[in-house]
C-alpha cells in the first residue's frame, strides 16, 4: 500500500534494536481515514474468503481491526486481552506470547463466548516482526476450533522472518507495507 509506505517514510523513525516508531499515525495517535483505506485494501485481498470474525490483540490492533470490520459486513471484532481482569468471566482460551516491542512474555486471553468452532477468522495486527503474537492468536483459534482464513498486517518487518515463516506454513498473510531493511544511523527505510 503505497500510501502507508509514504507515511512510514515521512513520519516513521528508526530506533536502535530494529524498532520502527510510527506512533504519529498508527499505534498511539490513530489516522482513522488511513485505517479505513487499510480495511478496504484487506477487503479486496480477502474478497473470496468467508469471514465471520476479526481477531486482534490489545491494544494497537483494536482501532485498525474495528475500521477493517466495516469492510467485512461489520463482523464482530474480538480482541485478546493481555491480562486477566474481573470483567473476564466464564471459560477462556489462553496462551502466552512474547512481545518484540515490550521484550517480555504475557498471557493473552479470549472468552469462549466470543471465539467459537465454526468461526472463520481474519487476524489483524499493526506489526509483524518474528510472528510470536500472531502464533498466539493462531493458537487461540485452534483451541476454539475456529478457522484462520487470513492475516492482515499493517507493517511487516520482513527482515525478521515472521511473515515468511507463516506464509511457508500456508497462511495467507497480506502485509500492506513490508520493510526489507532499516538503518537507525541514517533513518533509511527500504521496502520489499
Secondary structure, 3 states (H helix, E strand, C coil): CHHHHHHHHHHCEEECCCEEECHHHHHCCCCHHHHHHHHHHHHHHCCCCCCCEEEEECCHHHHHHHHHHCCCCCCEEEEEECCCCCCCCCCEEEEEEEECCCCEEEEEEEECCCCCCCCEEEEEEEEECCCHHHHHHHHHHHHHCCEEEEEEEEEEEHHHCHHHHHHHCCCCEEEEEEEEEECCCCCCEEEC
